[in-house]
Amino acid sequence: MTASQGPIFVVGSMRSGSTMLRLILDSHPRIAVGAETGFMGAVMGAKAIPNWKHGTNWYEQIDWTEDEFDERLREFYGGMFERYASAQGKPRWGEKTPFHTEHMAAMARLFPDSVFVGIVRHPGAVAASLRKNFHYTFAEALAYWNATNLHMIRAATTLGTRFAALRYEELVTSGEPVLRELMDFLAEPWTPALLEHHRVQRRKGAPRLADGSTISSNPIDASRATQWTANVTAKDYEALRSIADLAGFFGYDATNPAISQPMLAVGSSRTWVATGDDLLVRRREWADRVDFERRPPSPVVDASPEELAARLARAEQALARTRSSRSVRLGQALRTVQHGRSPAAVRAAWALLRSSPR
């Protein structure tokens, strides 16, 4: 199994181990994967300007095609990551941001030589960690795990051999064979540095706390695979049963930390890393148990409290503007007629509308 030498995009839910995987890949002498950037938010914003009726594909109004616009975006953002990698003395770059699972198709189009590495983790572990570290309820965290992984499956099964998935539990308990298969997928040579990422990161002066409060100097630790079970209740286990089918798709028993079955297609030459083609086979097999096309909302927002407060303030201001607009006030006046109110009330409302600024 081989892949291109293009960018490597690490995807997966928050608390899935994606930061640890980023640090591991960044320890390879040829690969640079820096801190989260969320750059696809800027890419999507550049393509579709919000709050404007002509904002979607606005560049077409000045005779730019999407391919031409993508080329400029690729030069700009790719150039930023290439400079970062070059400063590290490395020829290949990567990026990891959890919410990019929603943008995988756009990322694949923007960087046609890119490959994707997805990491999945038991939903109980993700939910317990989100509750502990980010103060979400267990139910909210499970809904987030469910929505994020459905996004990833849909994209992965269209990417085929450009996508590879691995499980967090196998990464921490069988690190070397898992990473050897991953290097085979990435067409990169094996290096023992991948198993020593904590030392490599310390030597290069990486911040002690990486994305999501992951400690960069912590080694791969097999005990992390089951630590979450000490922090869940009987009620939590009952909640886990609600997503048992999607958990089973990834080979998990929803109420047991042990992996119960492989993700790979029958007859695969690999043991640890499943491609998008493997997941496509599995998706067909599980079609009667999981609605893969369902797009549930995710209640988890990866933003600071300050940003959330600012978003709420902007929404309240927009609502106030809407309520004070002429069209809304006219609608209210017309409803007075529908509800049998006096013509005098309608005339008064109409006079108020005529006198208000346009």
BELJO-V443204 format. One line per field, one symbol per residue. ss: DSSP state (~ for helix, > for strand, _ for the rest). psi: psi as a letter, one per 20 degrees, with the letter a starting at -180 (. if undefined). burial: b if it has 16 or more other ideal C-beta (glycine too) atoms within 10 Angstrom, else e. Layout:
ss = ???
psi = ???
burial = ???
//
This chain:
ss = _______>>>>______~~~~~~~~~____>>>_____~~~~~~~~~>_______>_~~~~~___~~~~~~~~~~~~~~~~~~~~~~____>>>>>_~~~~~~~~~~~~~____>>>>>>__~~~~~~~~~~~~___~~~~~~~~~~~~~~~~~~~~~~~~~>>>>>~~~~~~_~~~~~~~~~~~~_____~~~~~~~~~~~~_____>_~~~_>______~~~~_~~~~~__~~~~~~~~~~~~~~~~__>>__>>>>______________>>~~~~~~~~~~___________________~~~~~~~~~~~~~~~~~~~~_~~~~~~~~~~~~~____~~~~~~~~~~~~~___
psi = pqrrkaqooprrrqjijhgghghghiipiipooarqhkhhghghhhhnpqkphjhplhhhikkprhggghgghgggghhghhhgghhikqiprrqppgiihijgghghghnijqrpoqpqqphhggghhhgghjkqqggghhhggggghgggggghihhcjippqrpghhgihlgghghghghggilqqqpihhikhhgghghikqqgoapkjpohjprpohiihjhhiikqrhhghghhhhkhghghhjjqphjpiqphrriqqpjqirhhpprhhghgghghhjhihpniipmqqpippmqqhgggghggghghghgggghiqggghgghghhhghjjrqhhhghgghhgghiqq.
burial = eebeebbbbbbbbbbbbbbbbbbbbbbbeebbbbebbebbeebeeebeeeeeeeeeeeeeeeeeeeeebbeebbeebbeebbebbeebebebbbbbbbbbbbbbebbbebbeebbbbbbbbbbbbbbbbbbeebebebebbbbbbbbbbbbbbbbbbebeebbbbbbbbbbbbebeebbebbbbbbebeebeebbbbbebbeeeebeeebbbebebeeebeeebbbebbeebeeebeebbeebeebbbbbbbbbbebebeebbbbeebebebbbbbbbbbbbbeebeeebeeeeeeebebeeeeeeeeeeeeeeeeeeeeeeeeeeeebeeebeebeeeeeeeeeeeebeeeeeeeee
//
